[in-house]
Amino acid sequence: MKMNGGYPIYGNNVGILMLELGSPLLPGNVGNAKSYNFPVRHKVMKGMPADWWCDEQGPDEERCKLFIKYAKELEAEGVKAITTGCGYFAVYQEAAAKELSIPLFASPLLMAPMVSRMLPKEKSRIGILCSGQTHLSEGDFLERVGVDRNVIPVAIDGMEIAPEFHALYVTEEKTVADYDLIEAEVLEVASRMVEKYPDIGAFIFECSDLPPFSHAVARATGRPVFDFIRMIELVNSAIAPRKFED
C-alpha cells in the first residue's frame, strides 16, 4: 500500500464546519463525535454565532467569505468532503463549492430532489422541519438550493415556537438540555405537520440539532426521516466504500 503525504492529520474523511456556540450537543447531533462510527474532523468558525441566519447581520457576503475561509482550511488539513453544523449554510453551497476542490454538502436540503423522486404519488410531499420556518418559507431560499416548489411539493414548519429548543439552540439562553422535553417538542411539531398534510411521505430535517430525535419521529409518524447524520453517513460511505470479499 502507498499513501500520499502533505497533511498534518490522516483518517478524517469528512470535515464539519461548526458554529461558535456553547449549547449542549446531544448524541445524534452533528457536533457530537459519538454520532459517528467513523472519524470526523470538526472545525469551529470563529465569528459565526448560533443565530447567524436570523440576527441583524444575517447571511451576508462577509459571512460567506468567512465560511469559505474555514472550508479551505479543512481541505488543506486533508479531509475528503465537507459538511456543516447548520442547514441554512445551503445558501453558501454554490459559491463555496466553486472555491473548493473536494465535495461540499452544506445542508440536508440538498437531498430534497432525490427524496422527492422516491415518494409515491399519494404521499409525494416532503415535510421540512427546520429551526426557523420563516427563513425557508419566504423569498427564494429553497429555489437557491435546488428545491423548486412548483415541482417538489413541500410542507415547512419550524421549532421557533418550541421554547426549550429555541432557548437552547438559537438564543442560547439555556445551557442544560432536557432530552425528553425537546423530544416532546419535536414530536409535537412533526405530528402537527402530518395532521395538516397527510400526503407527507418523508421528512427532511434541516437543522443539525434535530437528528437525535429522528428515530422518535419516524416511529411516531411512520415516515422516513432524512437528516444531517444520514447524509454524512452516505457521503462517507461513498468516499470509503465497503470492500466486499468472496
Rosetta blueprint (number, residue, H / E / L):
1 M L
2 K L
3 M L
4 N L
5 G L
6 G L
7 Y L
8 P L
9 I L
10 Y L
11 G L
12 N L
13 N L
14 V E
15 G E
16 I E
17 L E
18 M E
19 L E
20 E E
21 L L
22 G L
23 S L
24 P L
25 L L
26 L L
27 P L
28 G L
29 N L
30 V L
31 G L
32 N L
33 A H
34 K H
35 S H
36 Y L
37 N L
38 F L
39 P L
40 V E
41 R E
42 H E
43 K E
44 V E
45 M E
46 K E
47 G E
48 M E
49 P E
50 A L
51 D L
52 W L
53 W L
54 C L
55 D L
56 E L
57 Q L
58 G L
59 P L
60 D L
61 E H
62 E H
63 R H
64 C H
65 K H
66 L H
67 F H
68 I H
69 K H
70 Y H
71 A H
72 K H
73 E H
74 L H
75 E H
76 A H
77 E L
78 G L
79 V L
80 K L
81 A E
82 I E
83 T E
84 T E
85 G L
86 C L
87 G H
88 Y H
89 F H
90 A H
91 V H
92 Y H
93 Q H
94 E H
95 A H
96 A H
97 A H
98 K L
99 E L
100 L L
101 S L
102 I L
103 P L
104 L E
105 F L
106 A L
107 S L
108 P H
109 L H
110 L H
111 M H
112 A H
113 P H
114 M H
115 V H
116 S H
117 R H
118 M H
119 L L
120 P L
121 K H
122 E H
123 K H
124 S L
125 R E
126 I E
127 G E
128 I E
129 L E
130 C E
131 S L
132 G L
133 Q H
134 T H
135 H H
136 L H
137 S H
138 E L
139 G L
140 D L
141 F H
142 L H
143 E H
144 R H
145 V L
146 G L
147 V L
148 D L
149 R L
150 N L
151 V L
152 I L
153 P L
154 V E
155 A E
156 I E
157 D E
158 G E
159 M L
160 E L
161 I L
162 A L
163 P H
164 E H
165 F H
166 H H
167 A H
168 L H
169 Y H
170 V L
171 T L
172 E L
173 E L
174 K L
175 T L
176 V L
177 A L
178 D L
179 Y H
180 D H
181 L H
182 I H
183 E H
184 A H
185 E H
186 V H
187 L H
188 E H
189 V H
190 A H
191 S H
192 R H
193 M H
194 V H
195 E H
196 K H
197 Y L
198 P L
199 D L
200 I E
201 G E
202 A E
203 F E
204 I E
205 F E
206 E L
207 C L
208 S L
209 D L
210 L L
211 P H
212 P H
213 F H
214 S H
215 H H
216 A H
217 V H
218 A H
219 R H
220 A H
221 T H
222 G L
223 R L
224 P L
225 V E
226 F E
227 D L
228 F H
229 I H
230 R H
231 M H
232 I H
233 E H
234 L H
235 V H
236 N H
237 S H
238 A H
239 I H
240 A L
241 P L
242 R L
243 K L
244 F L
245 E L
246 D L
